[in-house]
Each structure stands twice: as C-alpha cells, then as structure tokens.
C-alpha cells in the first residue's frame, strides 16, 4: 500500500515551499496544495504541475486516484 507520506514528499520536492496535505485510504487519495508557484495559473495548469510530481507513481500503478484542490494562497 502506498504511504501518504510518499505522495506528500514527491509533491513537496517538485513544488518547493508548497503547503501540502494528503489524505487517503490506500486506493483513493486527496491532496490540498497551496503554492505561490500557482499564481497566475488556471486550475488545469496547477493540477498539471502537481500530477507531474507524482507521475512516476501513477504510471507504475501505485497511485490509482488523486483528487486535487490547489490554490496560490
């Protein structure tokens, strides 16, 4: 089972300075990511940045579902 901390660390590494919270049950996960890097970007671009951080987990099949809430504030 994929650990919540692994997802959190990958996002924090990919978006330095981001405030990241991750919850999940081992199959479905939810992440809240707040970063100044998102300023001026629409929601789709913000989500693409986060998904890029965890793409390795998605393509390997370790991460099946991740819903996101992103914000620049």
N, C-alpha and C positions, 0 to 999 in steps of 0.2 A: 504494500500500500504506500502511495506517495505521501510524504510528510508535508504538512502545511508550511513548515519552515523552509523546505527546499524551494517551493514556489516563491515565497516571500523573499528569500535570498537572491534568487535569479532576477526578480523584478528590481530589487534594490541595487543590484550590481549593474543592471542595464540602464537604470534611470537613477543615477546618483543623487542623493538628497531627497528622494521621494519618501513620502509617508505612506507606508503600505500596511494594510490589514488583510489577512486571508482567513476565510472560514471554509470548512468543507467536511464531507462525510466519507472521504476516501474514493468517491466517484465524481460527485458534483462539487465544484468549488466556486466561491465568490471572492472577488478581490476589490478592495477600495484603494485607489491610488491617487494621491494628491502630489502634484509636482509643478514647480514653476516652469519646467520644460514644456508643459502643455499650453502655456499662454499663447493665444492667437491661433491655436489649432482647433479644428472642429472635433466632435466626439469620435468620428471614424478614425481620424489621424491619431488621436490619443490612444484609442484602443489598439491600433496597429502597432504603436510603439510598445505597448505592454505585451501584446501577443508575440512580438519579435523577441522579447526577453525569455519567453517560455516555449518558443517554437520547438526547441530540441525535445522537450517533454511531450509536446503534442505529437510530433512526428514519430516518436518512439512508442506512442500508445500509452505512456504512463499517465498523461493528463487527458481525460476524456471530455470534460466540460468545465469551462471557466466563464462565469459571467462577471462583467466589469462595471464599476462605477468609477469614473475618472473626473478629475477637477484640477484646475490650475490654482485654486485657493486652498 
